[in-house]
Structure formats: C-alpha cells, structure tokens
C-alpha cells in the first residue's frame, strides 16, 4: 500500500508541474520553424530569431512582438494583429500587410517598398525615416 501512496503522490506532483508549466508562458522566440502557417496563432510578446523572409503569419496575433531589424520581406501578414509591435529597421519590402492592425507600432526606419497596406489600420504608427 505504501508504494501505491507514493505513486499517487508522484502523479499529483507531475500533474501540478505540467499545470504550472502550461500556465506560465515564458517569452518565446519567433522563427520560421515555429510558425506552421495556421491562422490565429498567438506570438504575443515574442522576439525575432533568424530570417523570416516569406513567412506566413496571416491572421496571427503578435501584440508587442519585438522584430527589430527583422527580414520580413515577402511575408504574408494579411489580417495580422500587430499593435504595439517593434518593427524598427525591419525589412517589409513586398510584404502583404493588407487588413493588418498596426496600432501604435514602431516602424521607424522600416523598409516598406512595394508593401501592400490596403485597408491596414495604422492609428498611432510611427513611420519616422521609413522608406
């Protein structure tokens, strides 16, 4: 009976650990590998790692994401929710930002050549020195 009690305690501890890990979301790193092109993914507060050229983040949530100097050229950001994001010095050439919500996003020095901003929401966007 002692071993059964110890086993039950172990299951409870493992369950509490899994719950704690699932409940606390550590700041992650956004890469091409962790975006499986499923609309509606949540990358809130994440940072940039590696080239994101051509990535499909359409319909995803990227609140406050840090993408300084990111290469997002040719990226599909259609309908992406990007408020309070940091995209200064980012390369968004040929990116599709149609219907994206970019409220209060920092686009200082961003490259927006041929980017599609059709119907994008740009309230409070900072575009100082952007091209």
Order of alpha helices (4+ residues) and beta strands (2+ residues): alpha-beta-beta
